[in-house]
Amino acid sequence: QAAVLSDTPALEHLNRVTLSEWGRLFIGADGKLVFLDRHSNLKAPYDTSQGTFVDDGTANSYSDIEAIYDDTQIWNHINITRSGGTQSIVYNLISIEKYYQRTLSYEEQLTTSDAETLDQSLFLNALYDDPDFNFIVTLKPQRNDSLWPHVLERELGDRVTIKRTGPGSSVLLERDVYIEAIEHVVSGKQWVTKWLCIPTGPTDAWVLDSATKSILNSTTILAY
């Protein structure tokens, strides 16, 4: 919805718009401002993995991967109020029984209607009612030239595949993830890039008539 601004810094308002949309806002590699709406994950190129990263010494091998599994992203009591609207409260009793009540609260959202605010609350409740793994992937491109295009060109929101193998090349882990944060550390001849990655599963919303995104009880989280 439109907002009346008075002495509001531009970045503050942009962040408010991004939070209301539940999208992404960042400065791209070309120095330009990038805004991705909440439906970007369902569209090209963000719905397709841009590369597979493995630990077996072949092309696109990462140096390290750290799995993060904790309760910091569990939200089972969602409380959202839009600017000029009514409060929307959604909660998950099963999740509350498992992890106690954990409240995610936003006010003055710029959603256009109370119905949209409720839809957002329902979506976030489905997204965060249970914990999931996040990953930190470390890349050292000076050891593997095939990594340079990914290190230099990957952006926030890009979808990639991470794979971890065990004895006999058995696959212990293979997941599609979104790059949520990027860090480059350059010191002397050493270049280290780290990606904070979040799983795509919860954000792969239900798409009707799709062979992979309309599977009952699997990919049936409703987007809005």
N, C-alpha and C positions, 0 to 999 in steps of 0.2 A: 504494500500500500504506500501511498505518498506520505511523506513526512515533512513537517515544518521544522526547518533548521535555523537555529540562532546561535552563532558563535560556536558551532560544532565542528571540530577538526574533520577534515575529509576522511582520514584513515579511520577515525572512530565510527563514522557513519557507514563506510564501506564494510567494516567488520560487523556492524549490526545487520546490514543487508545480508552478508554471507551467513551469519548465524541464523537469521530468519529463514533463509533459503535452504540451510544445511548444505551449503556448497563448499567450494574452495576458492581462496583468493591468495595470489602470490605474484611475485615478480619473476617472469620467465628468464631463461638463459639469454634472450635477446634484449633484456632490460625493459620489456613492456609488461604492463599490468595484465594479469590473466585472471579471469573469473570463470569458474566452472559451476553450472547449476547442478541441482541434486540429481538430475536425470543423465548427467554426463556419463556415469558409470555404465549406463545401459546402451550407449551409442558408441560407434566407431570414433576414434581408435581405442577408447578406454575399455571396451568390452572384449578385447583380444590381447593375449599376452604378447609383449614386445620382445621377449627373450627368455630362455631358460638358463638358470644359474645353478651350477652343480659343484660337488666337492671331489670329483674323481680325477682332476688334473687335465680334463679335456677343455675344449673351447668354453669360454664364459665361466671359468671356475672362480668361485669366491674364495677368499682366504679364511674367512671365519663366519659362522652364523650363531647368533645367540637367540634362544627362544625365551620370551617373557610371558609368564603366566601368573597373573595376580588378580586382586579384586579391585584395582583402581578404575576399571572400566565397567563395573557392574552398576546399573541404574534400573531399579525395579519400581520406582515411584516417580512418575514424570509429572511435573507441574509447570505448565506454560500459560502465559497470559499475553495476548496480543495488545498492541496499543489501541485503546478505545474499545476493547472487547472483554469477554468474560473469561474466567479462569477455566483451564482444561486440565483435569487430573485423571491420569491413567496409572494403574498399578497392577502388579503381578503377584498374587498371594503365594504361589508356589516358589517363586524366586525369593520372596521375602522370608518364607519359612527356611529356605536354604542358607541365605546370606544376610539376613536381617534387612531392615528397610534402608535403602540407599536412594536419596532423593536427588534428582536432576531438575533444577528450577531455572526458568528464564522469564523475564518480564519485558514488557514493551516490545514484543516481537512485531515485525512488519508484515506478518501474514495478512491476507486480504479478507479473511472471514473467520468466524469462530469454528466453522466446519473444517477449514484447512488447518487451523490450530489443533483441533482434535485429531485430525489425520496425522499430523506431525507427531503428536504425543503417542499415538498408537504405534507408529513406525519406530520411534525411538525406544519404546518399551519392548518391542519385538527384537530390536537390534542389540540391546544391552542387558537383557534380563539374565543372561548367563555369561560367564567369562569365556574368553577365547585367547589363543596365542597371538602375540605380536612378535615380530622378528627384527633383529638388527643384523644386516648383511654387510660384511666388510669386503671391499674390493681393492686390490693392489694392481693397477693396470700396467705398471712398469714391468711386472712379471709375465704379463700376457697381453699382447697387442690387441687381441680381439675384444678386450674389455673397453678400450678407449672410446669407441662410439657410444657405448652405454654410459660410461662415466661422464662424458661431455654432453650427451644429448638427452638423457632421461630427465623427465620433469616430474613435479609433484602430480599425483593422480595417475601416473602411468601404471599399467598392469604388467607384471612379470611373473614368472614361475620360479619357485625355489625348490631344489631337490637335494635330499641328503641320502647317501647310500651307506650300506653296511657291508659285512663280510659277503664275499661272492657276488658283489654288485647288487645285492638285494636293496630294494627301495624302502627306506625307513620313513621318509617324508617327501611328499610332493604336493605343493599347494600353490595356487594362484594368489597373489597378494597385490595390494596397491602401495606405491611409494608415498609415504605420508610426510617424510622429512629427509633432507639430504644434507650431509656434511662432507666438506672437502678439507683435508689437512695436507698442506704441501710444505715439506721441510727438506732443504737440500735436494737430494736426488730421490727422495721418498714422496710418493703421492698415495694417500689413503682416502678412499671414499667410503662413507657409511650411509646406508639407507635404513631408515625406520620404516618397516612395512606392516600393514594391517591386513587381515584376511579379507578376501572378497566375498566369501560365502554369505554373511548376513546381509550384504548390500546387493546381492544378485536377486533382484526382486522378481516377482512372478510376471512372466511375459506370455500372454495367451498364444496358443498355437506354436510355441517354440518347443523344439525337440529336447532342449536342455534346460529351459527356464520355466517349464510349466509342469514340473514333476510333483505330484501330490505328496504333501508332508515333507518335501525336501527343499524346493525353491519356491515356496508359496508365501513368502513375506510380501505383503501388498505395499507397493510404493504409492505415492500421492503426488 
